[in-house]
Amino acid sequence: MGVATTRSCERLFAAMGLLESAPIVFEVVDDVPLGGVICALPALLGFGLLRHTRSTFSLPNGFYPIETIFLVLAFLALARIRSLEALRYEAPGEWGKMLGLDRMPEVKTLREKIGLLCGEAERTGQWSRTLSQEWMAGAPEAAGTLYIDGHVRVYHGQLTQLPRRYVSRERLCLRGTTDYWVNAMDGQPFFVVTKAVDPGLLEVLRQDIIPRLKAEVPHQPAEAELAAHPRRHRFTLIFDREGYSPQFMAEMKAERIAVISYHKFPGPDWAAEEFVRREVRLIHGEVVKLDLAERGICLHNGLWVREVRHRDDRGHQTSILASDYLSLLDTVAVGMFARWCQENFFKYMQEHYSLDRLVEYGIEPLPDTTRLVNPAWRQWDSKIRSQRGQLARDQSQFGALGLPEKPSAPEIGAYELKKGKLLQSIQTRKEELEKLLASRKETPQHVLLKDLPEKDKFSQLSTAKKHFIDTIKLIAYRAETALVHLVREKLKREDDGRALVRQVLQSAVDLRPDPDQKTLTVRVHRLSTAAHDETLQHLCDELTATETLFPGTELRLIFELVGSVQFHPGPGF
């Protein structure tokens, strides 16, 4: 039955199929390690961790209730337990105490339960979709402006030869799958679309994201309102240069969807006199001063859009294109420059939630009609990237060449020689670049999987369990963020919020159940400083005010700090 097992009879009945699930019963215990994760329970439940569990999923009779499985997975994410295998190094009985059971499930049991829960992939998809709809409905203003970005999950395994794609953080072309994330301006995630075969951001937007957003984004203007106001839009999409496309912007304008993106070919700098210093409020309330300017421009396809530029202290200009014709200049600029929130989300999820970790080791066949990037076209594209980089370096060196105020004859000679070599190199690289561009143009960009040589064909990684676990991680991240917002109300430095919450989640707690009063008191151990204890007390008060019941019980959660221990030394100490 495993280490820390004390409820043997109930486990025996469960093994015989005579027990639907074990009752949740808490004991008086002290110093439960990592028990601080219980502090996230009100937020986890608020973001829907168990809201649709019974209606969407099912498990056969067994010792562990279905709610316990979901709680375990969420608590593991919050406690920074990076994989199920890492549970082998955790004390099962200690974890059991915070779940109201004798011990937590073994790794084998958890994998079995996850497999049963993910047996039908459409259930996980429907659950995730329902949650994202609820999150959008709960934050309609946040859902009105959405960031879209692709994140490559690198695959080093040998089960299948996934196609290569450029990974900017590694600066290499590596094998992997691409996750397209849809986030709010503050970085909060709504949903993710996974592509084993990456058709590119624009195609994913057209095929997967736009149809979903048109159906799910709340408070969209009615058709009559759109007809009466030609410049109104349904919602706004923001993405980086990968999505630059005048054609796509025109398509979205026809759909009444605003687009904001970087200008890929901005042209010459604008005069410094055009820029006006403006005080701009960023998404988290910080006020900064930006030098901004705006023009209306006509793209090569005849589409008129706004071009907004920011000029930094060094004079560098960043160009933004926007088909949002109504928002203020400040709003457009902040929308684009706040994309760092999504980038920070990726970095944080990789570091703290093991976003890229593989959950299951299996592959699934792809239809022969799957459309994918032609490997030959990708090779030409890689050579073009390399040649453009080398050309840019030569041009930069040429521009930096200069002579001293009174050069000597040898200095003049060396200058002329170096200048001539660079000019020759630049010309040669330009000619080579033209040849490469012509070759890429003659090569089909996309092919069908069935048309690939047998050695280049591949399968896709199994995704059902990954999608399920990722959805729980999204809920956990949202719950953690909710706690961060609460502690920031008392912190002098906002950037301390996440570090403090992580400290709370990994703290030990004492548990004090009171069946008569129907309460479960969670006594959180104190932190390292009095100021942090004051913030923690505020957090405890706010969590208690939610009057959350522990799932499967009638126990109302009460959060408080462990009282300080007074030490009175005796005589002669």
C-alpha positions, 0 to 999 in steps of 0.5 A, spaced: 500 500 500 505 504 500 509 508 505 505 512 510 499 508 509 494 508 515 487 508 512 488 500 510 481 498 510 478 504 506 484 502 501 482 495 501 475 496 500 477 501 494 481 495 491 475 491 491 471 496 488 466 497 494 468 505 495 467 510 490 472 514 494 475 516 500 473 521 505 477 527 506 479 527 513 484 532 516 488 531 523 491 536 527 498 536 525 504 541 525 510 543 520 507 540 514 512 542 509 510 546 503 503 546 506 503 554 504 500 551 497 494 551 501 494 559 501 492 558 493 486 554 494 481 560 494 484 562 487 485 555 484 477 554 485 476 561 483 479 560 476 475 554 475 480 548 477 474 544 480 468 547 477 467 543 471 471 537 474 465 532 475 461 534 468 467 533 464 471 528 467 470 521 470 474 516 474 472 509 476 471 508 483 478 508 487 481 511 493 483 518 491 477 522 489 477 526 482 478 532 486 484 530 489 488 528 483 486 535 480 489 538 487 495 534 487 497 537 480 496 544 481 499 544 488 505 540 485 506 546 480 505 551 485 510 548 489 515 547 483 515 540 483 518 540 476 515 533 474 511 527 476 518 523 477 520 528 482 515 526 487 519 520 488 523 524 493 517 527 496 514 525 503 508 522 501 505 522 508 506 529 509 503 531 502 497 527 504 496 531 511 495 537 506 490 533 502 486 530 508 488 523 506 494 518 509 498 519 503 499 522 496 498 518 490 504 514 487 507 516 481 504 510 478 497 512 480 498 519 478 500 517 471 494 512 471 489 517 473 492 522 468 491 517 462 484 515 464 482 523 464 485 524 458 483 518 454 478 522 450 482 528 447 476 532 446 474 532 453 481 536 455 480 541 449 473 542 451 475 543 458 480 548 456 476 552 452 470 553 457 475 555 462 478 561 457 471 563 455 470 564 463 476 568 464 475 572 458 468 573 460 470 575 467 475 580 464 472 583 458 476 589 458 483 585 458 480 580 452 479 586 448 486 587 447 490 580 446 497 578 444 499 573 440 506 569 440 509 563 438 513 559 443 518 553 440 518 547 445 525 544 443 525 536 442 531 532 443 528 525 443 529 520 438 521 518 437 520 522 431 524 527 427 520 533 427 521 539 422 526 544 424 524 551 426 528 557 428 528 558 436 530 565 437 532 564 444 537 559 442 539 563 435 539 556 432 534 552 428 532 546 432 527 540 432 520 542 436 513 544 436 510 551 436 505 553 441 501 559 440 499 563 446 494 568 447 495 572 453 492 579 455 496 585 456 498 584 463 501 577 461 495 573 463 494 567 459 487 565 456 489 559 451 494 556 447 494 552 440 499 547 439 502 546 432 507 540 431 507 542 424 508 550 424 504 553 418 506 560 421 503 565 425 498 568 420 496 561 418 495 559 425 491 566 426 487 565 420 485 557 421 485 557 429 485 563 433 481 568 429 475 563 429 475 562 436 476 569 438 470 571 434 466 567 438 469 567 445 471 575 446 466 578 450 462 585 449 464 585 441 460 591 438 453 588 434 453 588 427 448 594 427 453 598 431 459 596 426 455 598 420 453 605 423 461 606 425 466 604 420 472 605 424 469 601 430 473 594 431 471 587 434 477 587 438 485 588 437 490 583 436 498 585 437 504 581 435 511 581 432 514 582 426 513 575 424 506 577 423 507 583 418 503 582 412 499 588 409 495 583 406 493 580 413 492 587 415 487 588 410 483 581 411 482 583 418 480 590 417 474 587 413 473 582 419 473 589 423 479 586 427 484 591 429 491 589 428 498 592 431 505 590 429 512 592 428 513 595 421 518 590 418 520 596 412 520 602 416 524 606 411 528 613 413 528 616 420 523 621 421 525 628 423 526 629 431 522 635 431 516 631 429 517 627 436 513 629 442 515 627 449 508 624 452 507 621 459 504 614 458 501 610 463 504 602 462 499 596 464 501 596 471 500 603 473 508 605 472 508 612 468 514 613 463 516 619 458 516 617 451 518 621 445 512 619 440 510 621 433 505 619 428 503 619 421 498 616 416 501 611 411 499 607 405 501 600 404 503 597 398 496 594 397 493 601 398 491 600 405 491 606 409 494 605 417 497 609 422 504 609 423 507 610 430 514 611 432 518 611 438 525 615 439 529 613 444 535 617 448 540 614 442 535 617 437 533 610 434 526 609 432 521 604 432 516 603 428 509 601 429 503 599 424 496 600 427 489 599 424 486 601 430 483 608 428 480 610 434 485 609 440 489 614 442 496 615 440 499 613 447 494 607 447 497 604 441 504 605 443 503 602 450 499 596 447 505 594 442 511 596 447 507 592 453 509 585 449 514 584 454 509 582 459 508 576 454 515 575 454 516 575 461 510 570 462 514 565 457 520 566 461 517 565 468 513 559 466 519 556 463 523 557 469 518 556 475 513 551 471 517 547 467 513 549 461 517 545 456 517 539 459 515 533 456 509 529 459 508 523 455 513 519 451 509 517 445 507 519 437 501 520 433 500 519 426 499 525 421 494 525 415 498 525 409 494 531 407 498 535 412 501 542 409 508 544 412 514 548 410 518 545 404 525 543 407 528 545 401 525 552 401 527 552 409 534 551 407 534 557 402 531 561 407 536 560 412 542 561 407 538 568 406 538 570 413 545 568 414 547 572 408 543 578 410 546 578 417 553 578 414 551 584 409 549 588 415 555 587 418 559 589 412 555 595 411 556 597 419 563 596 418 563 601 412 559 606 415 564 606 421 570 607 417 573 614 418 580 618 418 583 622 423 583 630 423 590 630 420 591 623 417 598 621 414 599 618 408 600 611 411 593 612 414 590 614 408 592 608 404 590 603 409 583 607 409 582 606 402 584 599 402 579 597 407 574 601 404 575 598 397 575 591 400 568 592 404 565 595 398 567 589 394 565 585 399 558 588 400 557 588 392 559 581 392 554 579 398 548 583 395 549 579 388 549 573 392 543 575 396 539 576 389 541 569 387 538 566 393 532 570 393 531 568 386 532 561 388 527 561 394 522 564 390 522 558 385 522 553 390 514 552 393 514 554 400 509 549 402 508 541 401 504 536 403 507 531 408 505 525 403 510 528 398 516 528 402 521 523 401 520 517 406 527 519 410 524 526 411 517 524 414 515 524 421 509 523 426 507 528 431 508 528 439 502 525 443 499 532 446 493 530 450 496 529 457 501 535 455 494 539 454 491 537 460 497 539 465 498 545 461 491 547 463 492 546 470 499 550 470 495 556 467 490 555 473 496 555 477 499 561 474 493 565 474 492 563 482 499 565 484 498 572 480 492 573 484 496 572 490 501 577 487 496 582 486 494 582 494 501 582 497 502 588 492 497 592 496 502 592 502 509 592 499 513 598 497 516 595 491 512 591 486 517 587 484 518 583 490 511 580 489 512 574 486 518 572 490 514 573 496 508 569 494 513 563 492 516 564 499 509 563 502 507 557 497 513 554 500 512 555 507 510 550 512 504 550 515 500 547 521 493 545 520 487 545 526 481 542 523 475 543 528 469 539 526 464 542 531 465 549 528 466 546 521 473 550 520 480 548 518 485 553 520 491 554 516 497 557 520 502 559 516 509 560 519 512 566 519 517 569 514 524 572 514 522 580 516 517 583 520 515 587 514 513 581 510 509 578 516 505 584 516 504 583 508 503 575 510 497 577 515 494 582 510 494 576 505 491 571 510 485 576 512 484 577 505 484 569 503 479 568 510 474 573 507 473 568 501 470 563 506 472 558 501 470 550 503 476 545 502 473 541 496 470 534 499 468 537 506 464 542 509 470 545 513 471 553 512 478 555 511 481 560 516 488 563 514 493 566 520 500 566 522 503 562 527 504 566 533 511 568 535 514 564 541 517 567 547 523 565 550 524 566 557 531 564 559 532 561 566 537 564 572 544 563 570 543 562 562 
